[in-house]
C-alpha cells in the first residue's frame, strides 16, 4: 500500500507539471483584441473561425461613410483580369459597394452615403504587419502555429463581413497585381508625355540618333503596358527585367552622347549675336534630348522596381541614376556658365527681351541713347530669349525620384457604386 500511495503522489505531481507547462505555453501565445472587430466569429475556441487553416488569412470588409475617403485619391481598377482576381479573393466586394448605394436607404439617411473598404496585408506584412491607423490586429496560422497578423479596419457602429482568402500567397498575388497596375499605368502615361516631347524636336539632322531615341522609348513603353500575365509568370517577368537592362544600357549611351555634344557647344566663344543665335537652335535640340533621355532613365528605374514586385529595394533600382544625374548636372553647370558669359558680353537682356546694339547700329543710336537709354537696345525674338532662359536654368530640378514603396504597404481596396478602387497609402497621407 505504501508503494501504491507513493506512486499515486508521483503520478499526480507529473500530471500537475504537464498541466502547468501547457498553461504556460498558452499564456505565451500573442493574444488578439477582438472586441473592436466589426465582425467576430468563433468556432467554440479562443480564436476566430476560418483562420486556423495553413497560411489562411481573414480579410475584413467594412462599411465606411463616403466622406471618409477623398474621391480624388482613388485609383480605379479597370483591368478585367485584376478585377477577376480581386473578386476571387474578396467575393462580393464590388457588389457590396453597389448594393449599399442602391438598397441601404435607411443607412444613407441616418449616416450619409457609404462605401466598403477591404485591407489586404501584403508581402512582409503577412509576418510583420505594422499598425494601421484605426485598425486592430487579427492572426493567421501556419503549420508551426501563429505566423503573423492581419490588419482589420474597425468602423464605429458598423458591422463588417469577414472574408477568408484561400492562402496568404493568394493575397500577396492580388496585392502585387493591384500595386503593379497602379505603377505601370503611371509610368506608361509619363512615357507617353516623353514621346510627345521628343516629337516636338524639329530640324534635327542626325536621323540615326533620332530613330534610336524613338525606338528606345517605344520599347520601354511596350514593357510598361500593363499585362497581368507579366506579373503572374515569373519567367516572363524576369525576361522583361533582362530586356530593361539592355534598354537601360542603350539609354545611357544616348544620354552620354547628348552630354558630350552639349559640352562641345560650350567651347565656342567669341561669337557675335547672329552666330550665337544659330548655335542656340542646335543646343536646344540636344538639350531636349538630354532631358527626355534622363526622364526615360528614371522611368526604367521605376519600371524595374515595379517588375521586381518589391523584392528589390528602391535604392538598388536607382543606383545607376546617381551617376548619370551627376553627369547631366556637370554638363548643365558648363552650359549655364557659357550662357551667362555670352549674354553679358553681347549685352543681352533676357527679361527685357532685348540686346545692346553693336557695330554700325550702335554708332547710329549712340547720341539718341544719351538722352534715352532704350535707344541703346534693340529687341530680340521671344523664342530666342525663352531658349536662353531654359538652357541656362536647366532641368535637373524636375527629376525627383519616386521613393514610394507601395509593395511594402497594406493594400486598401474601396468599393463604391459597383466599381473597385485602389487607395495608395501615399495618397491617403497627402
C-alpha positions as a Markdown table, in Angstrom:
| # | Residue | x | y | z |
|---|---|---|---|---|
| 1 | Unk | 0.0 | 0.0 | 0.0 |
| 2 | Unk | 2.8 | 2.3 | 0.9 |
| 3 | Unk | 4.4 | 1.9 | -2.6 |
| 4 | Unk | 1.0 | 2.4 | -4.3 |
| 5 | Unk | 0.5 | 5.7 | -2.4 |
| 6 | Unk | 4.0 | 6.9 | -3.3 |
| 7 | Unk | 3.2 | 6.0 | -7.0 |
| 8 | Unk | 0.0 | 8.0 | -6.9 |
| 9 | Unk | 1.7 | 11.0 | -5.5 |
| 10 | Unk | 4.4 | 10.9 | -8.2 |
| 11 | Unk | 1.8 | 10.5 | -10.9 |
| 12 | Unk | -0.2 | 13.4 | -9.6 |
| 13 | Unk | 3.0 | 15.5 | -9.5 |
| 14 | Unk | 3.9 | 14.7 | -13.0 |
| 15 | Unk | 0.4 | 15.4 | -14.2 |
| 16 | Unk | 0.5 | 18.8 | -12.4 |
| 17 | Unk | 3.8 | 19.7 | -14.1 |
| 18 | Unk | 2.4 | 18.8 | -17.5 |
| 19 | Unk | -0.7 | 20.9 | -17.0 |
| 20 | Unk | 1.4 | 23.8 | -15.8 |
| 21 | Unk | 3.6 | 23.7 | -18.8 |
| 22 | Unk | 0.6 | 23.6 | -21.2 |
| 23 | Unk | -1.0 | 26.6 | -19.4 |
| 24 | Unk | 2.3 | 28.5 | -19.6 |
| 25 | Unk | 2.6 | 27.9 | -23.3 |
| 26 | Unk | -0.9 | 29.2 | -23.9 |
| 27 | Unk | -0.1 | 32.4 | -21.9 |
| 28 | Unk | 3.0 | 32.9 | -24.1 |
| 29 | Unk | 1.0 | 32.9 | -27.4 |
| 30 | Unk | 0.2 | 36.5 | -28.6 |
| 31 | Unk | -3.4 | 37.4 | -28.0 |
| 32 | Unk | -5.6 | 39.4 | -30.2 |
| 33 | Unk | -8.0 | 42.0 | -29.1 |
| 34 | Unk | -11.2 | 41.2 | -31.0 |
| 35 | Unk | -13.5 | 43.5 | -29.0 |
| 36 | Unk | -13.2 | 46.3 | -31.6 |
| 37 | Unk | -13.6 | 44.0 | -34.6 |
| 38 | Unk | -16.7 | 44.7 | -36.6 |
| 39 | Unk | -17.4 | 41.0 | -37.0 |
| 40 | Unk | -16.3 | 38.3 | -34.6 |
| 41 | Unk | -16.9 | 34.7 | -35.5 |
| 42 | Unk | -15.8 | 31.9 | -33.1 |
| 43 | Unk | -15.5 | 28.2 | -33.5 |
| 44 | Unk | -16.1 | 27.4 | -29.8 |
| 45 | Unk | -12.4 | 28.1 | -29.0 |
| 46 | Unk | -10.3 | 31.1 | -28.3 |
| 47 | Unk | -9.7 | 32.2 | -31.9 |
| 48 | Unk | -11.8 | 33.3 | -34.9 |
| 49 | Unk | -13.2 | 30.7 | -37.1 |
| 50 | Unk | -11.7 | 30.3 | -40.6 |
| 51 | Unk | -8.1 | 31.3 | -39.7 |
| 52 | Unk | -6.8 | 28.0 | -38.4 |
| 53 | Unk | -6.0 | 26.6 | -41.8 |
| 54 | Unk | -2.5 | 26.6 | -43.0 |
| 55 | Unk | -1.5 | 30.1 | -44.3 |
| 56 | Unk | -5.1 | 31.2 | -44.5 |
| 57 | Unk | -5.9 | 34.8 | -43.9 |
| 58 | Unk | -9.0 | 36.7 | -43.0 |
| 59 | Unk | -9.6 | 39.9 | -44.9 |
| 60 | Unk | -12.1 | 42.2 | -43.2 |
| 61 | Unk | -14.6 | 44.1 | -45.4 |
| 62 | Unk | -16.0 | 47.1 | -43.6 |
| 63 | Unk | -18.5 | 49.9 | -44.2 |
| 64 | Unk | -17.3 | 53.5 | -44.2 |
| 65 | Unk | -19.0 | 56.8 | -44.5 |
| 66 | Unk | -18.3 | 58.1 | -48.1 |
| 67 | Unk | -16.8 | 61.4 | -46.8 |
| 68 | Unk | -14.1 | 59.4 | -45.0 |
| 69 | Unk | -12.3 | 58.9 | -48.3 |
| 70 | Unk | -11.3 | 61.7 | -50.8 |
| 71 | Unk | -12.6 | 60.6 | -54.2 |
| 72 | Unk | -9.7 | 62.4 | -55.9 |
| 73 | Unk | -7.2 | 60.0 | -54.3 |
| 74 | Unk | -8.9 | 56.8 | -55.5 |
| 75 | Unk | -7.4 | 55.0 | -58.5 |
| 76 | Unk | -10.0 | 52.9 | -60.3 |
| 77 | Unk | -9.1 | 49.3 | -61.1 |
| 78 | Unk | -10.1 | 48.8 | -64.7 |
| 79 | Unk | -8.1 | 45.7 | -65.9 |
| 80 | Unk | -10.6 | 42.9 | -66.2 |
| 81 | Unk | -8.2 | 40.2 | -65.1 |
| 82 | Unk | -7.1 | 42.1 | -62.0 |
| 83 | Unk | -10.8 | 42.7 | -61.2 |
| 84 | Unk | -11.4 | 38.9 | -61.5 |
| 85 | Unk | -8.5 | 38.2 | -59.1 |
| 86 | Unk | -9.8 | 40.7 | -56.6 |
| 87 | Unk | -13.3 | 39.3 | -56.8 |
| 88 | Unk | -12.0 | 35.8 | -56.2 |
| 89 | Unk | -10.0 | 37.0 | -53.2 |
| 90 | Unk | -12.8 | 39.2 | -51.7 |
| 91 | Unk | -16.1 | 37.8 | -53.2 |
| 92 | Unk | -18.9 | 40.4 | -53.4 |
| 93 | Unk | -16.8 | 43.4 | -52.6 |
| 94 | Unk | -17.8 | 45.3 | -55.7 |
| 95 | Unk | -21.4 | 44.2 | -55.4 |
| 96 | Unk | -21.5 | 45.2 | -51.8 |
| 97 | Unk | -20.5 | 48.8 | -52.7 |
| 98 | Unk | -23.2 | 48.9 | -55.3 |
| 99 | Unk | -25.8 | 47.4 | -53.0 |
| 100 | Unk | -25.1 | 49.9 | -50.3 |
| 101 | Unk | -25.8 | 52.8 | -52.6 |
| 102 | Unk | -29.0 | 51.3 | -54.0 |
| 103 | Unk | -30.6 | 49.3 | -51.2 |
| 104 | Unk | -29.5 | 50.6 | -47.9 |
| 105 | Unk | -31.6 | 53.8 | -48.0 |
| 106 | Unk | -32.2 | 53.8 | -44.2 |
| 107 | Unk | -28.4 | 53.8 | -43.5 |
| 108 | Unk | -27.9 | 56.6 | -46.1 |
| 109 | Unk | -30.5 | 58.8 | -44.4 |
| 110 | Unk | -29.0 | 58.2 | -40.9 |
| 111 | Unk | -25.3 | 58.2 | -41.7 |
| 112 | Unk | -24.9 | 59.6 | -45.2 |
| 113 | Unk | -23.5 | 57.8 | -48.3 |
| 114 | Unk | -21.4 | 54.8 | -47.5 |
| 115 | Unk | -18.8 | 52.6 | -49.2 |
| 116 | Unk | -16.8 | 49.4 | -48.4 |
| 117 | Unk | -13.1 | 49.0 | -47.7 |
| 118 | Unk | -11.1 | 45.8 | -47.6 |
| 119 | Unk | -7.5 | 45.8 | -46.4 |
| 120 | Unk | -5.0 | 43.2 | -47.8 |
| 121 | Unk | -1.8 | 42.8 | -45.9 |
| 122 | Unk | 1.0 | 42.4 | -48.4 |
| 123 | Unk | 4.5 | 40.9 | -48.7 |
| 124 | Unk | 6.4 | 41.1 | -45.5 |
| 125 | Unk | 3.3 | 42.5 | -43.8 |
| 126 | Unk | 2.0 | 38.9 | -43.6 |
| 127 | Unk | 4.5 | 38.1 | -40.9 |
| 128 | Unk | 5.3 | 41.6 | -39.6 |
| 129 | Unk | 2.2 | 43.8 | -40.1 |
| 130 | Unk | 2.6 | 47.4 | -39.0 |
| 131 | Unk | -0.1 | 49.1 | -37.0 |
| 132 | Unk | -2.5 | 51.0 | -39.3 |
| 133 | Unk | -4.5 | 54.0 | -38.2 |
| 134 | Unk | -7.8 | 52.9 | -36.9 |
| 135 | Unk | -7.0 | 49.2 | -37.3 |
| 136 | Unk | -6.9 | 46.2 | -34.9 |
| 137 | Unk | -4.9 | 43.0 | -35.3 |
| 138 | Unk | -6.0 | 39.5 | -36.2 |
| 139 | Unk | -3.9 | 36.4 | -36.6 |
| 140 | Unk | -3.4 | 33.7 | -39.1 |
| 141 | Unk | -1.8 | 30.3 | -38.6 |
| 142 | Unk | 0.7 | 28.2 | -40.4 |
| 143 | Unk | 1.9 | 24.6 | -39.8 |
| 144 | Unk | 4.1 | 25.7 | -36.9 |
| 145 | Unk | 1.5 | 27.9 | -35.2 |
| 146 | Unk | 1.0 | 31.6 | -35.3 |
| 147 | Unk | 2.7 | 33.1 | -38.3 |
| 148 | Unk | 1.7 | 36.8 | -38.1 |
| 149 | Unk | -1.0 | 39.4 | -38.0 |
| 150 | Unk | -3.5 | 40.9 | -40.4 |
| 151 | Unk | -4.9 | 44.4 | -40.1 |
| 152 | Unk | -8.7 | 44.8 | -39.7 |
| 153 | Unk | -10.1 | 48.2 | -40.1 |
| 154 | Unk | -12.8 | 48.8 | -37.4 |
| 155 | Unk | -15.6 | 51.2 | -38.2 |
| 156 | Unk | -17.6 | 52.6 | -35.4 |
| 157 | Unk | -21.2 | 51.4 | -35.1 |
| 158 | Unk | -20.9 | 49.3 | -38.3 |
| 159 | Unk | -21.0 | 45.6 | -38.8 |
| 160 | Unk | -18.3 | 44.2 | -41.2 |
| 161 | Unk | -18.2 | 41.0 | -43.1 |
| 162 | Unk | -15.2 | 38.6 | -42.7 |
| 163 | Unk | -13.9 | 37.1 | -45.9 |
| 164 | Unk | -11.4 | 34.3 | -45.9 |
| 165 | Unk | -8.8 | 34.1 | -48.6 |
| 166 | Unk | -7.6 | 30.7 | -49.8 |
| 167 | Unk | -4.0 | 31.3 | -48.8 |
| 168 | Unk | -1.7 | 34.1 | -47.8 |
| 169 | Unk | 0.0 | 33.7 | -51.2 |
| 170 | Unk | -3.2 | 34.5 | -53.0 |
| 171 | Unk | -3.5 | 37.7 | -51.1 |
| 172 | Unk | 0.1 | 38.7 | -51.9 |
| 173 | Unk | -0.5 | 37.9 | -55.6 |
| 174 | Unk | -3.6 | 40.1 | -55.8 |
| 175 | Unk | -1.9 | 42.9 | -53.9 |
| 176 | Unk | 1.1 | 42.8 | -56.2 |
| 177 | Unk | -1.2 | 43.0 | -59.3 |
| 178 | Unk | -3.1 | 46.0 | -57.9 |
| 179 | Unk | 0.1 | 47.8 | -57.0 |
| 180 | Unk | 1.8 | 46.8 | -60.2 |
| 181 | Unk | -1.1 | 48.1 | -62.3 |
| 182 | Unk | -1.0 | 51.4 | -60.5 |
| 183 | Unk | 2.7 | 51.9 | -61.0 |
| 184 | Unk | 2.8 | 50.7 | -64.6 |
| 185 | Unk | -0.2 | 52.8 | -65.6 |
| 186 | Unk | 1.6 | 55.9 | -64.2 |
| 187 | Unk | 4.9 | 55.0 | -65.9 |
| 188 | Unk | 3.1 | 54.4 | -69.3 |
| 189 | Unk | 1.4 | 57.8 | -69.1 |
| 190 | Unk | 4.6 | 59.6 | -68.3 |
| 191 | Unk | 6.4 | 57.8 | -71.2 |
| 192 | Unk | 3.7 | 58.9 | -73.5 |
| 193 | Unk | 4.4 | 62.5 | -72.5 |
| 194 | Unk | 8.1 | 62.0 | -73.0 |
| 195 | Unk | 7.4 | 60.6 | -76.5 |
| 196 | Unk | 5.3 | 63.7 | -77.3 |
| 197 | Unk | 8.2 | 65.9 | -76.2 |
| 198 | Unk | 10.6 | 64.2 | -78.5 |
| 199 | Unk | 8.2 | 64.5 | -81.4 |
| 200 | Unk | 8.4 | 68.3 | -80.9 |
| 201 | Unk | 12.1 | 68.4 | -81.6 |
| 202 | Unk | 12.4 | 70.0 | -85.1 |
| 203 | Unk | 15.1 | 70.4 | -87.7 |
| 204 | Unk | 17.4 | 67.7 | -86.2 |
| 205 | Unk | 19.8 | 66.5 | -88.7 |
| 206 | Unk | 21.1 | 63.2 | -87.1 |
| 207 | Unk | 18.3 | 60.9 | -88.2 |
| 208 | Unk | 20.1 | 57.8 | -86.8 |
| 209 | Unk | 20.2 | 59.3 | -83.3 |
| 210 | Unk | 16.6 | 60.4 | -83.5 |
| 211 | Unk | 15.4 | 56.9 | -84.6 |
| 212 | Unk | 17.4 | 55.2 | -81.8 |
| 213 | Unk | 15.8 | 57.5 | -79.2 |
| 214 | Unk | 12.3 | 56.8 | -80.6 |
| 215 | Unk | 13.0 | 53.1 | -80.6 |
| 216 | Unk | 14.2 | 53.2 | -77.0 |
| 217 | Unk | 11.1 | 55.0 | -75.8 |
| 218 | Unk | 8.8 | 52.7 | -77.8 |
| 219 | Unk | 10.3 | 49.5 | -76.3 |
| 220 | Unk | 10.3 | 50.8 | -72.7 |
| 221 | Unk | 6.7 | 51.9 | -73.2 |
| 222 | Unk | 5.7 | 48.5 | -74.5 |
| 223 | Unk | 7.1 | 46.8 | -71.3 |
| 224 | Unk | 5.2 | 49.4 | -69.3 |
| 225 | Unk | 1.9 | 48.4 | -70.9 |
| 226 | Unk | 0.3 | 46.5 | -68.0 |
| 227 | Unk | -0.5 | 42.9 | -68.5 |
| 228 | Unk | -1.4 | 40.6 | -65.7 |
| 229 | Unk | 0.5 | 37.7 | -67.3 |
| 230 | Unk | 3.8 | 39.5 | -66.8 |
| 231 | Unk | 3.3 | 39.7 | -63.0 |
| 232 | Unk | 1.7 | 36.2 | -62.9 |
| 233 | Unk | 4.6 | 34.5 | -64.8 |
| 234 | Unk | 7.9 | 34.7 | -63.1 |
| 235 | Unk | 9.8 | 33.6 | -66.2 |
| 236 | Unk | 8.2 | 36.2 | -68.3 |
| 237 | Unk | 8.6 | 38.9 | -65.6 |
| 238 | Unk | 12.3 | 38.2 | -65.3 |
| 239 | Unk | 12.8 | 38.3 | -69.1 |
| 240 | Unk | 11.2 | 41.8 | -69.1 |
| 241 | Unk | 13.7 | 42.8 | -66.4 |
| 242 | Unk | 16.6 | 41.5 | -68.5 |
| 243 | Unk | 15.2 | 43.4 | -71.5 |
| 244 | Unk | 15.1 | 46.6 | -69.3 |
| 245 | Unk | 18.8 | 46.1 | -68.5 |
| 246 | Unk | 19.6 | 46.2 | -72.3 |
| 247 | Unk | 17.4 | 49.2 | -72.8 |
| 248 | Unk | 19.0 | 51.0 | -69.9 |
| 249 | Unk | 22.4 | 50.5 | -71.5 |
| 250 | Unk | 21.1 | 51.9 | -74.7 |
| 251 | Unk | 19.6 | 54.9 | -72.9 |
| 252 | Unk | 22.9 | 55.7 | -71.0 |
| 253 | Unk | 24.8 | 55.6 | -74.3 |
| 254 | Unk | 22.4 | 58.0 | -75.9 |
| 255 | Unk | 22.4 | 60.3 | -72.9 |
| 256 | Unk | 26.2 | 60.2 | -72.8 |
| 257 | Unk | 26.3 | 61.4 | -76.4 |
| 258 | Unk | 23.9 | 64.2 | -75.7 |
| 259 | Unk | 26.1 | 65.3 | -72.7 |
| 260 | Unk | 29.3 | 65.2 | -74.9 |
| 261 | Unk | 27.7 | 67.2 | -77.7 |
| 262 | Unk | 26.4 | 69.9 | -75.3 |
| 263 | Unk | 29.9 | 70.1 | -73.8 |
| 264 | Unk | 31.3 | 70.7 | -77.3 |
| 265 | Unk | 29.0 | 73.6 | -77.9 |
| 266 | Unk | 30.0 | 75.4 | -74.8 |
| 267 | Unk | 33.6 | 75.5 | -76.0 |
| 268 | Unk | 32.5 | 78.0 | -78.7 |
| 269 | Unk | 33.4 | 81.5 | -77.6 |
| 270 | Unk | 33.8 | 85.0 | -79.2 |
| 271 | Unk | 30.7 | 84.6 | -81.3 |
| 272 | Unk | 28.7 | 87.6 | -82.5 |
| 273 | Unk | 24.9 | 87.6 | -81.9 |
| 274 | Unk | 24.0 | 86.0 | -85.2 |
| 275 | Unk | 26.3 | 83.1 | -84.7 |
| 276 | Unk | 25.2 | 82.7 | -81.1 |
| 277 | Unk | 21.5 | 82.7 | -82.2 |
| 278 | Unk | 22.2 | 80.0 | -84.7 |
| 279 | Unk | 24.0 | 77.8 | -82.2 |
| 280 | Unk | 21.1 | 78.2 | -79.8 |
| 281 | Unk | 18.8 | 76.2 | -82.0 |
| 282 | Unk | 21.2 | 73.2 | -82.2 |
| 283 | Unk | 21.8 | 73.4 | -78.4 |
| 284 | Unk | 18.1 | 73.4 | -77.8 |
| 285 | Unk | 17.6 | 70.1 | -79.7 |
| 286 | Unk | 20.3 | 68.3 | -77.7 |
| 287 | Unk | 19.1 | 70.0 | -74.5 |
| 288 | Unk | 15.7 | 68.5 | -75.1 |
| 289 | Unk | 17.1 | 65.1 | -76.0 |
| 290 | Unk | 19.1 | 65.2 | -72.8 |
| 291 | Unk | 16.0 | 65.9 | -70.7 |
| 292 | Unk | 14.0 | 63.2 | -72.4 |
| 293 | Unk | 16.7 | 60.6 | -72.0 |
| 294 | Unk | 17.2 | 61.4 | -68.3 |
| 295 | Unk | 13.4 | 61.1 | -67.9 |
| 296 | Unk | 13.4 | 57.7 | -69.6 |
| 297 | Unk | 16.3 | 56.5 | -67.4 |
| 298 | Unk | 14.1 | 57.4 | -64.4 |
| 299 | Unk | 11.2 | 55.6 | -65.8 |
| 300 | Unk | 13.3 | 52.5 | -66.5 |
| 301 | Unk | 14.3 | 52.6 | -62.8 |
| 302 | Unk | 10.7 | 52.8 | -61.7 |
| 303 | Unk | 9.7 | 50.0 | -64.1 |
| 304 | Unk | 12.5 | 47.8 | -62.8 |
| 305 | Unk | 11.2 | 48.3 | -59.2 |
| 306 | Unk | 7.7 | 47.5 | -60.3 |
| 307 | Unk | 8.6 | 44.3 | -62.1 |
| 308 | Unk | 10.6 | 43.1 | -59.1 |
| 309 | Unk | 7.3 | 43.4 | -57.1 |
| 310 | Unk | 9.1 | 44.8 | -54.0 |
| 311 | Unk | 11.8 | 42.1 | -53.9 |
| 312 | Unk | 14.4 | 44.7 | -54.7 |
| 313 | Unk | 14.6 | 48.0 | -52.9 |
| 314 | Unk | 14.3 | 51.4 | -54.4 |
| 315 | Unk | 17.9 | 52.2 | -53.5 |
| 316 | Unk | 19.1 | 49.3 | -55.6 |
| 317 | Unk | 16.9 | 50.3 | -58.6 |
| 318 | Unk | 18.1 | 53.9 | -58.6 |
| 319 | Unk | 21.8 | 53.2 | -58.1 |
| 320 | Unk | 22.8 | 54.0 | -61.7 |
| 321 | Unk | 20.7 | 57.2 | -61.7 |
| 322 | Unk | 23.1 | 58.9 | -59.3 |
| 323 | Unk | 26.0 | 58.6 | -61.8 |
| 324 | Unk | 24.1 | 59.9 | -64.8 |
| 325 | Unk | 22.3 | 62.6 | -62.9 |
| 326 | Unk | 25.7 | 63.8 | -61.8 |
| 327 | Unk | 26.9 | 63.9 | -65.4 |
| 328 | Unk | 23.9 | 65.9 | -66.5 |
| 329 | Unk | 24.4 | 68.2 | -63.6 |
| 330 | Unk | 28.1 | 68.8 | -64.5 |
| 331 | Unk | 27.1 | 69.4 | -68.2 |
| 332 | Unk | 24.4 | 71.8 | -67.0 |
| 333 | Unk | 26.9 | 73.9 | -65.0 |
| 334 | Unk | 29.1 | 74.4 | -68.0 |
| 335 | Unk | 26.1 | 75.3 | -70.2 |
| 336 | Unk | 24.9 | 77.8 | -67.6 |
| 337 | Unk | 28.3 | 79.4 | -67.3 |
| 338 | Unk | 28.5 | 79.6 | -71.1 |
| 339 | Unk | 25.2 | 81.4 | -71.5 |
| 340 | Unk | 26.0 | 83.8 | -68.6 |
| 341 | Unk | 29.3 | 84.8 | -70.1 |
| 342 | Unk | 27.9 | 85.1 | -73.7 |
| 343 | Unk | 24.8 | 87.1 | -72.7 |
| 344 | Unk | 26.9 | 89.5 | -70.7 |
| 345 | Unk | 29.4 | 90.0 | -73.5 |
| 346 | Unk | 26.7 | 90.6 | -76.0 |
| 347 | Unk | 24.6 | 92.8 | -73.7 |
| 348 | Unk | 21.5 | 90.5 | -73.9 |
| 349 | Unk | 18.7 | 91.4 | -71.5 |
| 350 | Unk | 16.6 | 88.2 | -71.1 |
| 351 | Unk | 13.9 | 89.8 | -69.0 |
| 352 | Unk | 13.6 | 92.8 | -71.3 |
| 353 | Unk | 13.8 | 90.5 | -74.4 |
| 354 | Unk | 16.4 | 92.8 | -76.0 |
| 355 | Unk | 20.1 | 93.2 | -76.7 |
| 356 | Unk | 22.6 | 96.0 | -76.8 |
| 357 | Unk | 23.1 | 97.5 | -80.2 |
| 358 | Unk | 26.5 | 96.8 | -81.8 |
| 359 | Unk | 28.6 | 97.8 | -84.8 |
| 360 | Unk | 27.2 | 100.5 | -87.1 |
| 361 | Unk | 23.8 | 100.1 | -85.5 |
| 362 | Unk | 25.3 | 101.1 | -82.1 |
| 363 | Unk | 27.1 | 104.1 | -83.6 |
| 364 | Unk | 23.9 | 105.4 | -85.2 |
| 365 | Unk | 22.0 | 105.2 | -82.0 |
| 366 | Unk | 24.8 | 106.4 | -79.7 |
| 367 | Unk | 23.6 | 110.1 | -79.5 |
| 368 | Unk | 19.9 | 109.3 | -79.1 |
| 369 | Unk | 20.9 | 106.8 | -76.4 |
| 370 | Unk | 22.5 | 109.6 | -74.3 |
| 371 | Unk | 19.0 | 111.0 | -73.8 |
| 372 | Unk | 17.1 | 107.8 | -73.7 |
| 373 | Unk | 18.9 | 104.5 | -72.8 |
| 374 | Unk | 16.2 | 102.5 | -74.5 |
| 375 | Unk | 17.7 | 103.6 | -77.8 |
| 376 | Unk | 20.9 | 101.6 | -76.9 |
| 377 | Unk | 18.9 | 98.4 | -77.2 |
| 378 | Unk | 17.1 | 96.5 | -79.9 |
| 379 | Unk | 14.5 | 93.7 | -79.4 |
| 380 | Unk | 15.2 | 90.1 | -79.9 |
| 381 | Unk | 12.8 | 87.2 | -80.7 |
| 382 | Unk | 10.9 | 86.0 | -77.7 |
| 383 | Unk | 11.7 | 82.4 | -78.8 |
| 384 | Unk | 15.4 | 83.2 | -78.5 |
| 385 | Unk | 15.0 | 84.7 | -75.0 |
| 386 | Unk | 13.0 | 81.7 | -74.0 |
| 387 | Unk | 15.7 | 79.2 | -75.2 |
| 388 | Unk | 18.5 | 81.1 | -73.4 |
| 389 | Unk | 16.5 | 81.2 | -70.2 |
| 390 | Unk | 15.5 | 77.5 | -70.3 |
| 391 | Unk | 19.0 | 76.3 | -71.2 |
| 392 | Unk | 20.7 | 78.4 | -68.6 |
| 393 | Unk | 18.2 | 77.3 | -65.9 |
| 394 | Unk | 18.4 | 73.6 | -66.7 |
| 395 | Unk | 16.0 | 70.8 | -66.0 |
| 396 | Unk | 17.8 | 68.9 | -63.2 |
| 397 | Unk | 15.3 | 70.1 | -60.6 |
| 398 | Unk | 12.5 | 68.4 | -62.5 |
| 399 | Unk | 13.9 | 65.0 | -61.8 |
| 400 | Unk | 12.6 | 63.9 | -58.4 |
| 401 | Unk | 12.9 | 60.1 | -58.0 |
| 402 | Unk | 9.8 | 58.2 | -56.9 |
| 403 | Unk | 10.6 | 56.9 | -53.4 |
| 404 | Unk | 7.3 | 55.2 | -52.7 |
| 405 | Unk | 7.4 | 51.5 | -51.8 |
| 406 | Unk | 3.7 | 50.6 | -52.1 |
| 407 | Unk | 4.6 | 46.9 | -52.3 |
| 408 | Unk | 5.6 | 47.1 | -48.7 |
| 409 | Unk | 2.3 | 48.7 | -47.7 |
| 410 | Unk | -1.1 | 47.2 | -46.9 |
| 411 | Unk | -3.3 | 47.4 | -50.0 |
| 412 | Unk | -6.6 | 49.2 | -49.4 |
| 413 | Unk | -9.5 | 48.4 | -51.8 |
| 414 | Unk | -12.5 | 50.6 | -51.9 |
| 415 | Unk | -15.9 | 49.6 | -53.4 |
| 416 | Unk | -18.2 | 52.4 | -54.5 |
| 417 | Unk | -21.1 | 52.4 | -56.9 |
| 418 | Unk | -20.2 | 49.0 | -58.2 |
| 419 | Unk | -16.7 | 50.0 | -59.0 |
| 420 | Unk | -13.4 | 49.0 | -57.3 |
| 421 | Unk | -10.7 | 51.4 | -56.5 |
| 422 | Unk | -7.2 | 51.2 | -55.0 |
| 423 | Unk | -6.2 | 53.8 | -52.4 |
| 424 | Unk | -2.4 | 54.1 | -52.3 |
| 425 | Unk | -1.2 | 54.9 | -48.8 |
| 426 | Unk | 0.9 | 57.8 | -50.0 |
| 427 | Unk | -2.3 | 59.4 | -51.5 |
| 428 | Unk | -4.1 | 58.8 | -48.3 |
| 429 | Unk | -1.5 | 60.7 | -46.3 |
| 430 | Unk | -1.2 | 63.7 | -48.7 |
